[in-house]
């Protein structure tokens, strides 16, 4: 039922009279083409019967009446083809618009699905499902309206003509042929369906392996695992090959069986027609008419078989697409939800929040704290304590199981989702960049930004020297996932995006943890100089405590709960402080790293002097 309604919505869209007119016109042309097509054998019969005369007395010249029939035969035959082609041309816009609309709707639906859905799916498989599904819907729309219905109409007309002109025996043979042909086609196609489904799964698996391997190209090279990735890819291709062989061999069986059924019917009807000519009840023209009608019937019958096969395959290809469309959007705004309005300037409050990515394994447990508006607040703690989870919850990538999250005393689950996310800027640990220019990646923070605004941000994030050194300047392509630029440069682009977005609440999710000490300090200096005089709420999720020691407030998490909070010095003065313990450990490690780095430099200098 879902498939029927789904297809009907694209074939007969509401509030689009031009599309409906095109469909009706195409159907009218279709019926006209089929009527003309059935009329062709009658003109051929008339020509044969008219030629059955004594040509000696006519001086070997074709009479005007015969010439008119021949002309009508040619015009009718051409007209049937012409109207059929006009039908295809008129319906093309409907079919292509349907493809575009379903692809658009699926893509938008995928973007609106929650983060958990995307983390549990392979991107290659999703893109392949969309590709096959959108192609399948074009065929299904065309097949349902312009093949199955017209074929049924043409067969009904032919059966009616045979019954009316030559008796029920010819119609009975025709009807039995159709039944046998249809039953054999349906049964055999159902048997072949599993082969096609296996082939689709293997094809999707191969696409996913290929995409994963190419995206993680560096990891493959680092560990010399080219052969392993090739093995995984070849395994999927081997399964696809075996399934495809089964599809091809079963198709040969289907075609042979269909041809046997039709040939048997044709032979039977030709024998009956010849018997009629022999006993004088039929003319030679009738024999030709029956032969033409039966042969004319073979075309839609054979096409019906192929249409049914392709229709089944297209529906299989569309299964995953339909499943994506039906997947519920978990994170969305309530109906008529009001926009989030900043009254206090962006105060964030967690009230007894409990959340877990799996319900039986909570990450945050009855967690409560306040991030004051306009202050620089840091959230620290051991790995797995729930630091990054806080950002995901405030941004509503996930909804909490218990408690409330408030921004300026407004429950974020009850306000408009877009208005919430517009007010939050994020500098992530791993900056996702598009395979586009530096300029366009920066402007992605606010697509309405002018060229002058982007240029100003480039100066603020101190990327001007890099851009001046590049041959293409700001038009330099950063490569897939930004692989053509360094980690520090990627993070500066991330900061630039947030500056353009100009949100009153900013999250730094371990924005410098993946960088070396020198680059980290340089980037921190840039961040502090940029946000020094900005009165927005700044939240830093950090692992390295040295990077957030100057925060107005530090919240220490452990096992999903707030263990302690205060300023850097307040936490250091506190006895049995986890923050103090973590600080001492990191300071000793940092000191050891600095000593090792200094010794390494001294050894290099001595080595140079020796040489």
Backbone torsions as a table, in degrees:
resi	resn	phi	psi	omega
1	UNK	NA	-40.7	-179.7
2	UNK	-61.3	-42.3	-178.8
3	UNK	-64.0	-43.7	-179.7
4	UNK	-61.5	-48.8	179.4
5	UNK	-63.7	-38.4	-178.7
6	UNK	-62.7	-48.0	-179.7
7	UNK	-66.9	-40.3	-178.5
8	UNK	-61.9	-34.6	-178.8
9	UNK	-66.0	-27.9	178.2
10	UNK	-88.9	-31.1	-179.3
11	UNK	-77.8	-33.5	-177.0
12	UNK	-131.0	67.3	-174.4
13	UNK	-67.1	143.8	178.0
14	UNK	-71.7	149.3	175.7
15	UNK	56.8	36.2	176.2
16	UNK	-140.6	76.3	-175.4
17	UNK	-63.1	-30.5	-179.3
18	UNK	-64.4	-38.5	177.5
19	UNK	-66.3	-43.9	-180.0
20	UNK	-62.3	-39.8	178.0
21	UNK	-62.0	-41.6	178.6
22	UNK	-62.5	-41.2	179.9
23	UNK	-64.6	-45.2	-179.6
24	UNK	-64.2	-43.3	179.2
25	UNK	-63.5	-41.8	179.1
26	UNK	-63.5	-40.0	177.7
27	UNK	-65.0	-39.7	178.6
28	UNK	-63.3	-44.1	176.8
29	UNK	-63.2	-36.4	178.7
30	UNK	-62.4	-48.5	-179.7
31	UNK	-62.4	-41.9	178.6
32	UNK	-61.8	-43.2	179.8
33	UNK	-62.5	-39.7	-179.2
34	UNK	-69.2	-39.4	178.5
35	UNK	-63.4	-44.4	177.5
36	UNK	-63.9	-37.2	-179.3
37	UNK	-64.1	-39.4	178.2
38	UNK	-71.8	-27.1	-178.5
39	UNK	-73.2	-24.3	-176.1
40	UNK	-56.5	-48.5	179.4
41	UNK	-60.6	-29.6	178.9
42	UNK	-67.0	-40.6	175.6
43	UNK	-64.8	-37.3	178.6
44	UNK	-64.9	-40.9	176.7
45	UNK	-61.6	-44.2	-179.9
46	UNK	-62.5	-39.3	178.6
47	UNK	-62.9	-45.1	-179.2
48	UNK	-62.6	-47.4	-179.6
49	UNK	-65.3	-36.1	179.8
50	UNK	-69.8	-26.5	179.6
51	UNK	-80.3	-10.6	-178.0
52	UNK	-85.2	63.7	-179.4
53	UNK	-134.4	177.6	178.1
54	UNK	-85.4	103.5	-174.9
55	UNK	-75.6	-10.6	-179.5
56	UNK	-66.9	-40.6	-177.8
57	UNK	-78.8	-10.2	-179.3
58	UNK	-100.5	6.9	178.7
59	UNK	59.5	24.0	176.0
60	UNK	71.0	19.3	179.9
61	UNK	-107.0	139.3	178.2
62	UNK	-76.0	130.7	-177.8
63	UNK	-71.6	164.3	-179.1
64	UNK	-62.3	-38.7	-178.8
65	UNK	-64.6	-41.2	178.7
66	UNK	-66.2	-41.1	178.7
67	UNK	-62.2	-38.1	178.7
68	UNK	-64.9	-39.7	179.2
69	UNK	-65.5	-40.7	179.0
70	UNK	-63.3	-41.8	178.3
71	UNK	-63.4	-42.6	178.3
72	UNK	-63.4	-36.5	177.8
73	UNK	-60.7	-46.3	-179.1
74	UNK	-66.7	-43.2	-179.1
75	UNK	-64.0	-42.7	-179.1
76	UNK	-64.6	-42.2	-179.6
77	UNK	-63.9	-44.1	178.6
78	UNK	-67.7	-38.9	179.8
79	UNK	-61.0	-38.9	179.1
80	UNK	-62.1	-42.1	178.9
81	UNK	-69.4	-42.8	-177.4
82	UNK	-60.9	-47.5	-179.0
83	UNK	-65.6	-33.8	176.8
84	UNK	-64.6	-41.4	179.4
85	UNK	-70.4	-37.4	175.6
86	UNK	-61.4	-39.3	177.4
87	UNK	-59.3	-45.8	-179.8
88	UNK	-62.7	-41.4	-178.5
89	UNK	-65.2	-41.1	-177.8
90	UNK	-70.6	-37.0	-177.5
91	UNK	-80.7	-12.3	-176.1
92	UNK	-57.9	-40.8	-178.6
93	UNK	-64.5	-38.5	178.6
94	UNK	-64.2	-46.6	-177.4
95	UNK	-64.3	-47.4	-177.8
96	UNK	-68.0	-35.6	176.6
97	UNK	-65.7	-36.0	177.6
98	UNK	-64.8	-41.3	178.2
99	UNK	-60.7	-48.2	-178.8
100	UNK	-62.3	-41.2	-176.3
101	UNK	-68.0	-43.1	-178.4
102	UNK	-69.2	-37.1	177.5
103	UNK	-64.7	-43.4	178.9
104	UNK	-62.2	-47.7	-177.8
105	UNK	-62.4	-40.6	-179.9
106	UNK	-67.1	-42.2	180.0
107	UNK	-62.9	-45.8	178.8
108	UNK	-63.6	-39.6	179.3
109	UNK	-62.6	-41.4	178.8
110	UNK	-63.8	-39.3	179.0
111	UNK	-66.5	-27.4	-178.4
112	UNK	-88.2	-9.4	178.7
113	UNK	-72.5	157.6	-174.0
114	UNK	-74.2	164.5	-177.8
115	UNK	-60.8	-35.2	-179.1
116	UNK	-60.2	-38.6	178.4
117	UNK	-60.9	-48.3	-175.7
118	UNK	-70.3	-31.5	177.4
119	UNK	-68.5	-24.1	-177.0
120	UNK	-97.8	4.0	-178.8
121	UNK	-121.9	152.8	175.4
122	UNK	-92.7	130.4	-175.3
123	UNK	-61.1	-40.2	-179.5
124	UNK	-60.5	-40.8	178.8
125	UNK	-65.8	-37.6	179.3
126	UNK	-65.0	-46.3	-178.2
127	UNK	-66.2	-36.5	178.3
128	UNK	-68.1	-37.2	177.7
129	UNK	-62.7	-42.4	178.6
130	UNK	-64.7	-42.6	-177.9
131	UNK	-62.2	-51.0	-179.3
132	UNK	-67.8	-38.8	-177.0
133	UNK	-65.8	-41.8	-179.8
134	UNK	-68.5	-33.9	174.9
135	UNK	-69.5	-36.7	-179.9
136	UNK	-65.4	-38.1	-177.4
137	UNK	-66.9	-31.0	175.8
138	UNK	-62.4	-45.0	-178.9
139	UNK	-68.2	-40.4	-178.5
140	UNK	-63.1	-44.2	178.4
141	UNK	-60.5	-45.7	-179.2
142	UNK	-66.9	-43.2	-176.2
143	UNK	-66.9	-44.5	-176.5
144	UNK	-63.4	-41.9	-172.6
145	UNK	-91.0	-35.6	-170.8
146	UNK	-113.6	5.6	176.7
147	UNK	-128.2	-58.1	-175.1
148	UNK	-64.8	-49.8	179.2
149	UNK	-64.0	-48.5	179.5
150	UNK	-65.8	-34.3	177.6
151	UNK	-64.3	-43.8	177.0
152	UNK	-60.0	-41.9	178.6
153	UNK	-62.8	-45.5	-177.6
154	UNK	-66.1	-41.9	178.6
155	UNK	-63.1	-40.9	179.3
156	UNK	-62.7	-41.9	179.2
157	UNK	-64.2	-44.5	-180.0
158	UNK	-62.6	-44.2	178.3
159	UNK	-61.4	-41.1	178.5
160	UNK	-63.0	-42.6	179.4
161	UNK	-63.8	-45.4	-179.8
162	UNK	-62.7	-41.2	179.7
163	UNK	-65.5	-45.3	-176.5
164	UNK	-67.3	-41.3	-174.0
165	UNK	-89.3	-33.2	-169.2
166	UNK	-128.4	5.9	174.8
167	UNK	98.8	169.7	-173.8
168	UNK	-73.9	-19.7	-177.2
169	UNK	-63.7	-42.6	178.3
170	UNK	-66.1	-40.7	179.3
171	UNK	-65.7	-36.0	-179.5
172	UNK	-65.1	-42.7	177.8
173	UNK	-62.3	-42.4	179.2
174	UNK	-62.0	-45.9	-178.8
175	UNK	-63.9	-43.9	178.3
176	UNK	-62.5	-37.5	178.2
177	UNK	-62.8	-45.0	180.0
178	UNK	-62.7	-43.7	-179.8
179	UNK	-62.6	-47.8	-179.8
180	UNK	-62.2	-42.2	-178.9
181	UNK	-64.2	-45.8	-177.7
182	UNK	-65.8	-45.8	-179.0
183	UNK	-62.8	-45.0	179.5
184	UNK	-62.2	-42.6	-178.7
185	UNK	-64.5	-45.8	-177.8
186	UNK	-65.1	-46.6	-178.7
187	UNK	-63.0	-46.7	-177.8
188	UNK	-67.2	-39.1	179.5
189	UNK	-65.4	-39.3	176.7
190	UNK	-61.2	-37.9	177.9
191	UNK	-66.0	-36.9	-177.8
192	UNK	-77.6	-15.4	-174.5
193	UNK	-59.5	-41.0	-178.1
194	UNK	-62.7	-34.3	178.2
195	UNK	-65.1	-42.1	-179.7
196	UNK	-66.9	-39.7	179.9
197	UNK	-64.0	-42.1	177.5
198	UNK	-63.1	-38.6	178.9
199	UNK	-64.3	-40.5	178.8
200	UNK	-63.6	-43.5	179.2
201	UNK	-61.5	-43.7	-179.9
202	UNK	-66.5	-39.1	178.0
203	UNK	-62.7	-43.8	179.1
204	UNK	-65.3	-39.1	178.5
205	UNK	-64.1	-43.4	179.5
206	UNK	-62.6	-40.9	179.0
207	UNK	-64.2	-40.5	-179.7
208	UNK	-66.2	-42.9	179.1
209	UNK	-62.8	-43.5	-179.5
210	UNK	-63.1	-44.7	-179.5
211	UNK	-65.5	-44.2	178.1
212	UNK	-60.0	-42.2	-178.0
213	UNK	-65.2	-40.6	-177.9
214	UNK	-74.4	-37.7	177.9
215	UNK	-65.1	-40.0	-180.0
216	UNK	-99.0	39.6	-176.7
217	UNK	-53.9	-43.9	-177.6
218	UNK	-65.2	-41.0	179.5
219	UNK	-63.4	-39.3	178.0
220	UNK	-59.7	-43.7	-178.4
221	UNK	-71.4	-39.7	-178.5
222	UNK	-57.0	-37.6	-174.8
223	UNK	-107.3	12.5	177.0
224	UNK	52.3	43.7	-175.8
225	UNK	-105.7	30.4	177.7
226	UNK	-59.8	-42.1	-178.7
227	UNK	-65.8	-36.3	179.3
228	UNK	-66.2	-44.8	178.4
229	UNK	-64.8	-38.0	176.9
230	UNK	-64.1	-38.0	178.7
231	UNK	-62.9	-45.4	178.9
232	UNK	-62.2	-41.0	179.6
233	UNK	-66.7	-44.2	-180.0
234	UNK	-64.5	-34.9	178.8
235	UNK	-62.8	-43.9	177.7
236	UNK	-65.3	-41.2	178.8
237	UNK	-66.1	-35.3	178.7
238	UNK	-64.3	-43.4	176.7
239	UNK	-63.6	-39.5	178.3
240	UNK	-64.7	-40.4	179.7
241	UNK	-62.7	-46.6	-179.0
242	UNK	-62.5	-42.5	179.1
243	UNK	-66.8	-38.8	-179.7
244	UNK	-66.9	-35.3	176.7
245	UNK	-63.5	-42.2	177.0
246	UNK	-63.7	-38.0	177.3
247	UNK	-62.2	-44.2	-177.5
248	UNK	-68.3	-44.5	-178.3
249	UNK	-68.6	-38.2	177.9
250	UNK	-68.7	-29.2	175.9
251	UNK	-66.9	-39.0	177.5
252	UNK	-62.1	-41.0	177.2
253	UNK	-62.9	-42.6	-179.9
254	UNK	-63.1	-47.5	-179.2
255	UNK	-62.4	-40.5	179.5
256	UNK	-64.4	-43.6	179.0
257	UNK	-64.3	-41.4	178.4
258	UNK	-62.9	-42.4	-179.9
259	UNK	-65.7	-37.3	178.8
260	UNK	-63.5	-44.0	-179.9
261	UNK	-62.9	-45.5	-177.9
262	UNK	-69.1	-41.7	-179.6
263	UNK	-62.5	-39.5	176.8
264	UNK	-60.4	-44.7	179.1
265	UNK	-64.7	-43.0	-179.7
266	UNK	-62.5	-44.1	179.6
267	UNK	-62.4	-43.2	-180.0
268	UNK	-62.0	-45.7	-177.5
269	UNK	-71.1	-34.3	176.3
270	UNK	-66.2	-38.0	177.1
271	UNK	-63.9	-43.0	-180.0
272	UNK	-65.1	-39.0	179.6
273	UNK	-68.5	-42.4	178.3
274	UNK	-63.5	-36.9	177.2
275	UNK	-63.6	-38.4	177.2
276	UNK	-65.1	-40.3	176.9
277	UNK	-64.9	-39.1	-178.6
278	UNK	-65.3	-37.1	-178.6
279	UNK	-93.2	4.9	173.6
280	UNK	85.7	1.7	-179.4
281	UNK	-82.4	-16.5	179.0
282	UNK	-130.3	152.5	176.3
283	UNK	-94.6	172.0	175.8
284	UNK	-63.5	-34.3	177.0
285	UNK	-62.7	-37.1	176.8
286	UNK	-64.1	-40.3	177.6
287	UNK	-59.1	-44.9	179.0
288	UNK	-65.2	-41.6	-179.6
289	UNK	-60.8	-45.9	179.5
290	UNK	-62.5	-43.5	178.6
291	UNK	-60.1	-44.4	-179.4
292	UNK	-66.1	-42.2	-179.7
293	UNK	-63.3	-42.3	-179.6
294	UNK	-66.7	-43.6	177.7
295	UNK	-64.4	-37.7	177.6
296	UNK	-64.5	-31.9	177.1
297	UNK	-70.9	-27.6	-178.5
298	UNK	-65.2	-33.7	-178.4
299	UNK	-63.2	-54.8	177.9
300	UNK	-65.8	-31.7	178.8
301	UNK	-64.5	-48.6	178.0
302	UNK	-62.9	-38.4	179.4
303	UNK	-68.7	-35.3	178.0
304	UNK	-61.0	-39.8	177.9
305	UNK	-63.2	-46.9	-179.4
306	UNK	-68.0	-36.7	178.4
307	UNK	-63.3	-43.3	-179.6
308	UNK	-63.2	-42.2	178.3
309	UNK	-61.8	-49.5	-178.0
310	UNK	-67.0	-33.7	179.0
311	UNK	-64.6	-43.6	178.1
312	UNK	-62.4	-42.5	-179.3
313	UNK	-66.5	-40.5	179.5
314	UNK	-64.9	-39.8	178.4
315	UNK	-65.4	-35.8	175.5
316	UNK	-65.0	-43.2	179.0
317	UNK	-62.5	-28.2	-177.4
318	UNK	-89.1	-7.3	-178.2
319	UNK	-56.5	-49.2	-177.7
320	UNK	-67.7	-33.1	178.3
321	UNK	-65.7	-44.5	178.0
322	UNK	-62.5	-38.5	-179.7
323	UNK	-63.4	-38.4	177.2
324	UNK	-64.3	-41.4	-179.6
325	UNK	-65.1	-33.1	-177.2
326	UNK	-84.7	-12.7	-178.2
327	UNK	-64.3	123.0	-173.2
328	UNK	-69.1	143.8	174.0
329	UNK	-82.0	110.6	-175.1
330	UNK	-77.3	-42.6	-176.6
331	UNK	-101.1	108.5	-179.8
332	UNK	-154.6	166.4	180.0
333	UNK	-76.7	148.1	170.9
334	UNK	-68.3	156.3	179.6
335	UNK	-62.9	131.7	-179.8
336	UNK	58.4	31.9	178.9
337	UNK	-67.2	137.8	179.4
338	UNK	-75.0	159.0	175.7
339	UNK	-72.8	148.8	175.3
340	UNK	-72.9	128.1	179.6
341	UNK	-118.0	128.7	179.3
342	UNK	-82.6	113.9	-178.5
343	UNK	-101.2	-43.1	-178.6
344	UNK	-96.0	-7.7	-179.5
345	UNK	106.1	3.0	175.9
346	UNK	113.9	41.1	175.6
347	UNK	-76.1	130.8	-179.8
348	UNK	-110.9	127.2	-177.3
349	UNK	-128.9	126.9	172.3
350	UNK	-101.4	123.9	179.6
351	UNK	-117.2	103.5	175.4
352	UNK	50.3	50.1	-176.0
353	UNK	-83.5	128.9	173.1
354	UNK	-122.7	129.7	-179.0
355	UNK	-154.7	144.2	173.1
356	UNK	-148.4	143.2	177.1
357	UNK	-64.5	-29.4	169.3
358	UNK	-120.5	133.5	-172.1
359	UNK	-60.2	-28.8	-178.9
360	UNK	-87.7	2.9	179.0
361	UNK	-137.9	80.7	-177.5
362	UNK	-68.1	140.9	175.8
363	UNK	-93.1	-49.4	173.9
364	UNK	-102.8	135.3	-175.7
365	UNK	-126.5	104.4	177.4
366	UNK	49.9	48.6	-171.8
367	UNK	-89.3	131.5	179.7
368	UNK	-137.2	134.6	174.6
369	UNK	-168.2	168.4	179.5
370	UNK	-128.5	132.3	172.1
371	UNK	-105.2	107.0	-174.8
372	UNK	-63.2	149.0	179.0
373	UNK	-68.1	139.0	175.4
374	UNK	73.9	8.7	-178.5
375	UNK	-108.0	160.4	173.9
376	UNK	-98.3	113.0	-174.5
377	UNK	-118.8	139.7	177.3
378	UNK	-114.8	142.5	174.9
379	UNK	-117.7	117.7	-175.8
380	UNK	-128.7	172.4	179.3
381	UNK	151.3	169.7	179.3
382	UNK	-63.8	164.8	176.8
383	UNK	-60.6	137.6	179.3
384	UNK	84.9	6.4	-178.1
385	UNK	-83.3	-11.5	175.9
386	UNK	107.3	18.9	-176.0
387	UNK	-64.0	-57.0	-178.5
388	UNK	-67.7	-25.4	178.2
389	UNK	-61.6	-33.2	-179.6
390	UNK	-61.1	-44.2	177.0
391	UNK	-59.9	-47.1	-178.1
392	UNK	-62.1	-32.4	179.4
393	UNK	-76.4	-41.4	178.7
394	UNK	-64.8	-38.2	179.2
395	UNK	-78.2	-5.6	-178.6
396	UNK	59.5	43.6	164.8
397	UNK	-70.3	-28.9	178.2
398	UNK	-135.2	158.7	171.9
399	UNK	-106.2	143.9	-176.5
400	UNK	-76.5	159.4	178.5
401	UNK	-86.6	-34.4	-180.0
402	UNK	-144.0	155.6	176.1
403	UNK	90.9	-164.7	-179.2
404	UNK	-143.1	148.5	170.8
405	UNK	-119.1	122.1	-175.5
406	UNK	-117.5	140.2	168.8
407	UNK	-120.3	114.7	-174.1
408	UNK	52.2	46.9	176.9
409	UNK	64.2	21.9	176.1
410	UNK	-115.9	123.7	-179.7
411	UNK	-65.9	120.2	-174.6
412	UNK	-66.7	-20.3	178.8
413	UNK	-77.7	-9.5	-176.3
414	UNK	-114.3	6.1	177.1
415	UNK	-110.1	166.7	-179.8
416	UNK	-62.1	130.9	-173.9
417	UNK	-64.1	-42.5	-179.3
418	UNK	-64.2	-40.1	179.8
419	UNK	-64.9	-33.1	176.5
420	UNK	-65.2	-50.4	-174.7
421	UNK	-72.1	-25.0	176.3
422	UNK	-66.3	-25.8	-176.5
423	UNK	-90.4	0.1	-176.4
424	UNK	-122.0	124.3	173.0
425	UNK	-105.3	145.2	-175.7
426	UNK	-132.2	129.3	168.7
427	UNK	-108.1	101.9	-174.8
428	UNK	-79.9	168.6	178.5
429	UNK	-66.7	-45.3	178.7
430	UNK	-113.0	106.5	-174.2
431	UNK	-74.0	118.0	176.9
432	UNK	-80.6	115.7	178.9
433	UNK	-112.1	149.4	177.0
434	UNK	-87.5	155.6	178.7
435	UNK	-76.3	69.0	-174.7
436	UNK	-143.0	-173.0	-177.6
437	UNK	-74.8	162.8	175.6
438	UNK	-59.0	-41.9	-177.9
439	UNK	-60.7	-48.8	-177.7
440	UNK	-69.7	-33.3	176.6
441	UNK	-66.9	-34.6	175.9
442	UNK	-69.6	-47.8	-177.1
443	UNK	-65.6	-14.1	178.7
444	UNK	-61.0	-23.9	177.7
445	UNK	-63.2	-31.8	176.0
446	UNK	-155.3	102.6	-171.1
447	UNK	-64.0	-21.1	-179.5
448	UNK	-86.1	3.3	-178.0
449	UNK	-64.3	143.0	176.2
450	UNK	-82.1	165.3	178.2
451	UNK	-60.7	-37.1	179.8
452	UNK	-65.0	-40.3	179.1
453	UNK	-64.1	-40.8	178.3
454	UNK	-65.2	-42.2	179.4
455	UNK	-62.5	-39.6	178.0
456	UNK	-62.6	-41.1	179.0
457	UNK	-65.9	-37.1	178.0
458	UNK	-58.4	-40.8	178.1
459	UNK	-68.5	-39.7	-178.3
460	UNK	-64.2	-39.6	-177.7
461	UNK	-89.4	7.3	173.7
462	UNK	59.2	48.8	176.1
463	UNK	-107.5	3.4	-174.6
464	UNK	-63.6	-40.8	-178.7
465	UNK	-64.3	-40.2	177.4
466	UNK	-62.6	-46.3	-177.0
467	UNK	-64.4	-37.7	178.5
468	UNK	-66.1	-29.3	-179.9
469	UNK	-80.0	-18.5	-177.6
470	UNK	-83.4	137.6	-179.2
471	UNK	-58.2	-38.9	-178.1
472	UNK	-97.9	4.4	177.2
473	UNK	57.9	-133.0	-178.0
474	UNK	-69.3	-13.5	179.2
475	UNK	-89.3	7.5	178.2
476	UNK	-66.2	130.3	178.2
477	UNK	-78.1	129.5	-175.5
478	UNK	-83.1	-9.5	-179.1
479	UNK	84.5	168.7	-179.2
480	UNK	-63.6	128.1	-177.1
481	UNK	59.2	19.4	176.9
482	UNK	74.1	28.8	-174.4
483	UNK	-70.7	-13.6	-176.5
484	UNK	-87.2	-3.9	178.5
485	UNK	-125.7	165.6	-175.4
486	UNK	-77.8	169.2	-179.9
487	UNK	-63.2	-40.9	179.4
488	UNK	-65.0	-39.0	178.6
489	UNK	-67.6	-36.7	176.4
490	UNK	-63.1	-42.4	-179.7
491	UNK	-67.0	-34.1	176.2
492	UNK	-65.5	-37.8	175.3
493	UNK	-62.8	-38.6	178.8
494	UNK	-63.8	-41.2	177.7
495	UNK	-64.6	-40.1	178.3
496	UNK	-61.2	-40.6	177.1
497	UNK	-59.4	-45.5	-178.6
498	UNK	-65.3	-37.1	177.5
499	UNK	-61.8	-42.5	178.9
500	UNK	-67.3	-37.8	179.3
501	UNK	-65.8	-33.9	174.4
502	UNK	54.9	51.9	-179.5
503	UNK	-87.8	146.1	-179.1
504	UNK	-72.7	-13.8	177.5
505	UNK	-123.6	128.3	-178.0
506	UNK	-127.6	131.8	175.5
507	UNK	-110.5	132.6	171.6
508	UNK	-112.0	103.9	-174.6
509	UNK	-92.7	87.1	-178.0
510	UNK	47.3	49.1	-170.3
511	UNK	-65.5	-18.2	-177.9
512	UNK	-121.1	6.2	-172.7
513	UNK	-67.9	-24.4	-177.4
514	UNK	-91.6	6.0	-175.0
515	UNK	-104.6	159.1	175.4
516	UNK	-73.0	167.0	-173.4
517	UNK	-59.7	-45.5	-177.8
518	UNK	-62.2	-48.9	-179.5
519	UNK	-64.9	-38.0	179.4
520	UNK	-62.1	-47.0	-178.6
521	UNK	-64.8	-38.8	177.9
522	UNK	-63.6	-41.3	-179.2
523	UNK	-70.7	-39.0	178.0
524	UNK	-63.2	-38.0	177.8
525	UNK	-62.8	-40.5	177.7
526	UNK	-64.0	-45.2	-179.1
527	UNK	-61.3	-44.7	-177.3
528	UNK	-66.5	-38.5	-179.7
529	UNK	-69.2	-34.1	-178.8
530	UNK	-73.6	-45.7	-172.8
531	UNK	-96.2	8.0	-176.2
532	UNK	-60.2	-46.3	-175.8
533	UNK	-103.1	17.4	178.9
534	UNK	-96.9	131.9	-173.5
535	UNK	-94.6	22.4	-179.6
536	UNK	-84.4	167.9	177.7
537	UNK	-80.9	122.4	-176.6
538	UNK	-117.7	123.9	-178.5
539	UNK	-119.5	120.1	179.1
540	UNK	-109.3	119.7	173.9
541	UNK	-95.4	114.6	-167.9
542	UNK	-133.2	150.7	171.9
543	UNK	-104.6	-40.0	178.1
544	UNK	-85.3	112.8	-174.3
545	UNK	-67.9	-27.7	-178.5
546	UNK	-61.7	-29.0	-176.8
547	UNK	-75.7	-14.9	-176.4
548	UNK	-124.5	14.2	-174.7
549	UNK	-64.4	-24.1	-178.2
550	UNK	-92.8	14.7	-179.7
551	UNK	-69.5	152.5	177.5
552	UNK	-68.8	-28.0	-179.5
553	UNK	-152.1	138.5	177.7
554	UNK	-121.9	126.3	178.9
555	UNK	-107.9	123.3	-177.4
556	UNK	-103.6	121.4	178.7
557	UNK	-103.6	147.6	172.2
558	UNK	-152.4	126.7	179.9
559	UNK	54.2	38.0	174.4
560	UNK	79.1	12.7	179.2
561	UNK	-134.0	155.4	176.8
562	UNK	-76.6	117.4	-179.4
563	UNK	-89.0	-39.7	-179.5
564	UNK	-162.3	160.6	177.1
565	UNK	-154.3	153.6	-178.3
566	UNK	158.2	-169.4	176.2
567	UNK	-82.7	173.0	-179.1
568	UNK	-57.1	-48.6	-176.1
569	UNK	-72.5	-34.4	177.6
570	UNK	-62.8	-40.1	-179.4
571	UNK	-72.7	-33.4	177.4
572	UNK	-70.1	-31.5	-180.0
573	UNK	-79.2	-12.5	-176.1
574	UNK	-80.4	136.2	178.7
575	UNK	-75.4	148.8	179.4
576	UNK	53.1	38.5	-179.3
577	UNK	-85.7	128.5	175.4
578	UNK	-65.0	-39.5	178.7
579	UNK	-58.9	-44.6	179.5
580	UNK	-61.7	-41.2	179.4
581	UNK	-63.2	-46.7	179.3
582	UNK	-63.9	-38.6	180.0
583	UNK	-62.7	-46.1	-178.9
584	UNK	-63.7	-40.9	178.9
585	UNK	-62.5	-47.4	-177.4
586	UNK	-68.1	-38.7	179.4
587	UNK	-62.6	-41.5	178.2
588	UNK	-64.5	-40.2	178.3
589	UNK	-66.9	-40.8	178.8
590	UNK	-65.0	-40.8	179.1
591	UNK	-63.6	-42.2	179.2
592	UNK	-63.4	-40.6	179.2
593	UNK	-65.2	-39.7	179.5
594	UNK	-65.6	-40.2	178.6
595	UNK	-63.6	-43.1	178.3
596	UNK	-62.0	-40.5	-179.7
597	UNK	-65.8	-40.6	178.8
598	UNK	-66.2	-43.0	178.5
599	UNK	-61.4	-38.7	179.6
600	UNK	-64.4	-38.6	178.7
601	UNK	-67.0	-41.2	179.0
602	UNK	-62.9	-42.0	179.0
603	UNK	-63.4	-38.2	178.6
604	UNK	-65.1	-40.4	179.5
605	UNK	-66.2	-41.7	178.0
606	UNK	-63.4	-39.9	179.5
607	UNK	-63.5	-38.4	178.6
608	UNK	-66.2	-39.2	-180.0
609	UNK	-65.6	-38.3	-179.7
610	UNK	-64.9	-38.3	-177.4
611	UNK	-81.5	NA	NA
